[in-house]
């Protein structure tokens, strides 16, 4: 805690252009730095391979920022840089040190700026930044001003949702970072049991489906689980679904459609049977590309729609003749007598 600066004399510099607190440069033993304290951690990146060569050949071009604590130092900025130095076998580093009594709001702004002003933050990092800022800001007005200056959202409708993201189960956060889960779905999954949410995230990642399909699958799985008194995890782990998921011989789009069809058939057996019977009869009618017969939604009504595609009178005349034949086809009678 009372180590000397790199030149043997106490050094000092402003911690940030907007801060009145003073940091001094010191050489610090890595054993004195508590890397487990993630209070000021914003970055979600853990890999350090991209830093190793540069640090080994050129040293630390941008010294990490630390703050004194009861056992040594906590990291404000430079989690990956310090991890890289440990991996390289370094015993000590030069860092900028803030006193334990430094303004936590200013330190929080510094930690966020170190990340946000270099690159766009992902959703989890934005969530961490908003929570850190809210936890340290003196009041709501200063929170808004600081968030705005750092490029963070300030909308009252967005901030509470965004802040919730970094509190969700880690598998959900991983789903966000992989680009599979967006904020809306993440918050829906956050309402579920952690084990259920974890199973669903893995399911969605494997299928690579968008938000609308995720919602449809979640609804189907939830309703089946409730009706059959089984867990969603059990449903996903069952052989029928796993056989489809593990079938690498089929295209992913076909795989998604097969899973959707299976779940719909299991959730709505009567509708699925009616749809299968309908498709069978339609194939017998041999409508072709210019005629489409549209059934009532979910086969719950009796009104059908017939769509014709034609370019001229001759096309329409030909279609009229085909419709006359269709009217006398037994398959049409089977469809309409349902």
Order of alpha helices (4+ residues) and beta strands (2+ residues): beta-beta-beta-alpha-beta-beta-alpha-beta-alpha-alpha-alpha-alpha-alpha-alpha-alpha-alpha-alpha-alpha-alpha-alpha-beta-beta-alpha-alpha
